[in-house]
Amino acid sequence: MRDGVRELYLDGTFASRYEPGRDITGSVWDALAAGITALPRRRRRSVLVLGLGGGSAARVARALAPRAKIVGVEIDPSVVRLARRWFDLDALGIEVVVDDARAYLESCRRRFDAVLEDVFIGTGREAVKPEWLPQPGLAWASRCLARRGILASNALDEAPAVVAAMGRLFSNVVRIEVDDYDNRIFVGWSRALTGRELRRAVAATPVLAPTLRCLSFRSLR
């Protein structure tokens, strides 16, 4: 804990950030949830977070979709215990599923308006996607989407492979970069969506507007 800010590191990897009394992180998890702003409010009914961690992305999603059913999948029960103790996870009112994200997707019969994929394995700077991501994992995730739903994926060195996978699944893909982070967020949608339009949607959303200054958006398709 530093200056009241709580940070979760898993095997040297920065996994979550939480400042009590604040919904946003000013970083990667805001960008991961940013695609929700492009959805009409009536279409923000359900969100799936793969790789829940301390709940950073889920907290932003809750602020953007207060009435949504949010499901968070986390493989490590000790992480869930830490999130409940130090990151006020239970206050978010989400359904927590302790399971492998792959197993959850393979058996998923539910449909979500947004799926936020934040799954990594490995330690520190060696953190990578598991072998089933981006393919076929993102295809599995897309099958969990409701009609005209949004899929967002957090990527590091595997960014080119994520772009290729997203391009096969969606007619529109936007990349979001975050100042001072190597992460790239890719947002896929079957409806028309440009980087400029997503930036406008974020700017018009009071929850995320403070983070806008450290985000950049680019249309890839």
N, C-alpha and C positions, 0 to 999 in steps of 0.2 A: 504494500500500500504506500502511495506517495502523494502527499498533499490531498488526501481524501480520495484519490483515484485508485481504483482496484484493478490490477492487471493479472491475468492468468497466463502462465507460461507452461507449456507441456513439452517436456524433453527439449527445452531451449527454444521452442517455437512460441511466438507471441500469439495467443489463441483468443483472448477476450479482453475487453476494456470496459470499465463501468465507473461512472462518476455519480454517486447517489444524488437523486434529484434531477438528473439530466437523462433524457432519452437517447441522445445521439452520442457518437464517439469522436466525431471530427476526423474520421479515418475510413479504413477499408469497409467496415461493416455498414456504414452509412451508404457507401457506394453499392454494396451488395443488395441492399433493400431499395435502392433508388428507383428501380424499374416499377415498383408498386405505384409510384406517383403517376405513371402513364395510364394506369387502369382507371376507368370511371369508378366513383365511390361505390356504386351499386355492385361492382365486380370485385370488390375487395373483401370477399366473404371467407376466404380460406387461404392459408399460407402454410407451406411445408418448408422447414429448415433442416437441411441435411448437414450434420456436423454442428450440433447445437453449441458445444463448448460452454462458456459461461453465460450464453444467451444474448450476446451483443446484437447480432442481426435480428434476433427475435424481438428484442426490446424496440428497435427501430421500426420493425414491421408492426408491432402493437400500436405504436404511436401513429403510424400512417393508416392503420386499419383497426380502429378501437373495438369494433364489434366482430372482427374476424375470428374464425376457428383457426388457431395456430397449433401446428404439430411440430415438435422438435425432436429429431432423432440423434442420439448420442451413444456411441458404442461403449464408452467407459463409465461405469456406475460411480467411480470415485470422482470424476469430473462433475457429474450431476450433483453429488453430495456437496462439493465445493461451491458449485453455482447456487445451490439453495442456501448455503450458509453465508457466503460472502457477496453474492451478486444478485440477491433478492429475486431469484428466478421464480419462486412461487407467486410473487406479486404480479407477474405477467399474465397469469391465468391461462397458461398454455398446457397442452397435452404433451407430456414428456414420454418418449419411447426409448427405452434402453435397448439398443439393437444395432447391428451392423447396417449402415445405410444401404449397402448392396442388397442384403437380405430383405430389407424393408421395401426397396423398389421392385425387386423381383416378385414380391407377393402383393404389391399395392393394388387395391381395387377402388381406392378413393380418388377423387378429382379435386385439384386445387387451382385457385386463380393465379397463384404465384408459387414457384418452387425456387428456393435459394440454396445453391449447392456450395458448400464450404468444407469439403472433405480433403484432408491431407494426412499423410503418414510420414514417418521419419523424424529426424531431430534437427533443430536449429536451421541453418542455411541449407541443409540437405532435405528439407521437407518437400515432398512431391505428392502428386496424386497417386492413389493406389492403381494397380494394373488395369482395373475395370473402368477407369476414367481416363480420358473423356469418353471413350467408346468401349463398350456399349452403354455405359452408365448414363450419359446425357440423353440417349435415345430412350432408355427406361424412364428417366425423369420426365421427358416430354410426354410419355404416355400417361403420366399422372396429372397432366394439365387438363383443366376444364377448357372448353372451347374458347379460343382467343386468350388463353392464359400466357403468362410471362415466365420465362426460365432465365435465371441469372447464375453464372458460374464464376467463382474466384480462382484465378490461375496465377502461377509463377512461371517457371521455365517452360511449362507445358502450354503456354498461351497459343502458339501456332496450331497445335493439335486441337485445342479447344475451339479456336476460330473455325477450323475445317469442319469439326463436328457440328458446331452451331450452324454453319452455312448449309449443311445438308438437311438440317431440321427446320430452319426458319427462313422466311423470305426477307427478314430484316434483322440485322445484328448491329448493336452499338457497343463500342468499347469505352469503358470509363477508367481513367487513370487517376491516381491519388498522389498528390505531392508527397515526396519523401518516402514513398513505399514502392517496392518492386511489383506489387500485385497489380493485376489487370482484371477488371470485372467485365464480363461479356453478358449482354442482355439480348435474348432472342425473343421475337414476337412475330406472330403470323400477320398481324396488322401493320399498316404503315407506321414506321417509327424511325426518325432520324436522330442523330446526336443533338442537333439543334433543338428539336422538339422535346427530347427528354430533358435537356438542360432547362428549357422553359418550364416544364412540368415541375422539376425540382425547385426552381427559383420561386414558383408560385405556391410552394408548400412551406408554411411557416416552420414545420418540424425540421426540415432539411436545409432550408435557406442558409443558415449559418455555416454549413459545411461547403457550400457551393464554391467558395473562393479557392478551395484546395482540390477541386475536381475538374477534370477536362473530359470532353465527350467527343467521340468521333464515329461517324457512320462507316460501317465496313461493308454493308450490302444495301 
